[in-house]
């Protein structure tokens, strides 16, 4: 089946630093989604990408749909304490099921 | 209303109990989903309802029984569960089944089987 390799698995940063994470696959997709999940809560959609090469921002978050349609990245600028959580990429192709990445756990060191 | 509402938020049940999880959305979405999520893992798809009909069952054991009474409601009936079924159960919806739009997730039911 389709797999999304998400990296890094975890990140430990200081407040104010920029963050970058990515997802790669050997399969092509036509939608990439980035979610954030807080402990005990459901994933919340951050950014949705629908076209290869698309670059989309949502406040301090920026995500891009790779030109090959096999990857996507998410950047967070000037991190703040509420950015702590697990970030999942997810992707769709046609009528296939939503495929999730393995997640990136973000921790902010005081 | 742009939310998916799940109840209860927490549930503890014995292995001989029968309980139900409930999910509701009023966004006019035509597809609803049940996911199971274990700690530190991504959500795993269990069931897909498309226009109120079950379209995908990911080989889920029969002790989990989904039901879609109408386009806004989705239930998951639980019976004779095992301790390894303890997990966060997430409901989600999307405008079109398995379509390109983003999925909206509820906040989940934390299930503990004792």
HADDOCK unambig.tbl for C-alpha pairs under 7 A between the chains (distance, minus, plus):
assign (segid A and resid 31 and name CA) (segid B and resid 100 and name CA) 6.09 0.50 0.50
assign (segid A and resid 33 and name CA) (segid B and resid 102 and name CA) 6.89 0.50 0.50
assign (segid A and resid 41 and name CA) (segid B and resid 107 and name CA) 4.54 0.50 0.50
assign (segid A and resid 41 and name CA) (segid B and resid 108 and name CA) 6.17 0.50 0.50
assign (segid A and resid 42 and name CA) (segid B and resid 90 and name CA) 6.65 0.50 0.50
assign (segid A and resid 42 and name CA) (segid B and resid 105 and name CA) 5.80 0.50 0.50
assign (segid A and resid 42 and name CA) (segid B and resid 106 and name CA) 5.53 0.50 0.50
assign (segid A and resid 42 and name CA) (segid B and resid 107 and name CA) 4.05 0.50 0.50
assign (segid A and resid 42 and name CA) (segid B and resid 108 and name CA) 5.65 0.50 0.50
assign (segid A and resid 43 and name CA) (segid B and resid 105 and name CA) 6.05 0.50 0.50
assign (segid A and resid 44 and name CA) (segid B and resid 105 and name CA) 6.73 0.50 0.50
assign (segid A and resid 48 and name CA) (segid B and resid 102 and name CA) 6.55 0.50 0.50
assign (segid A and resid 92 and name CA) (segid B and resid 100 and name CA) 6.85 0.50 0.50
assign (segid A and resid 95 and name CA) (segid B and resid 98 and name CA) 5.29 0.50 0.50
assign (segid A and resid 95 and name CA) (segid B and resid 99 and name CA) 6.42 0.50 0.50
assign (segid A and resid 96 and name CA) (segid B and resid 98 and name CA) 6.46 0.50 0.50
assign (segid A and resid 97 and name CA) (segid B and resid 98 and name CA) 6.06 0.50 0.50
assign (segid A and resid 100 and name CA) (segid B and resid 42 and name CA) 6.27 0.50 0.50
assign (segid A and resid 101 and name CA) (segid B and resid 42 and name CA) 6.89 0.50 0.50
assign (segid A and resid 102 and name CA) (segid B and resid 41 and name CA) 6.56 0.50 0.50
assign (segid A and resid 102 and name CA) (segid B and resid 42 and name CA) 5.81 0.50 0.50
assign (segid A and resid 103 and name CA) (segid B and resid 42 and name CA) 6.72 0.50 0.50
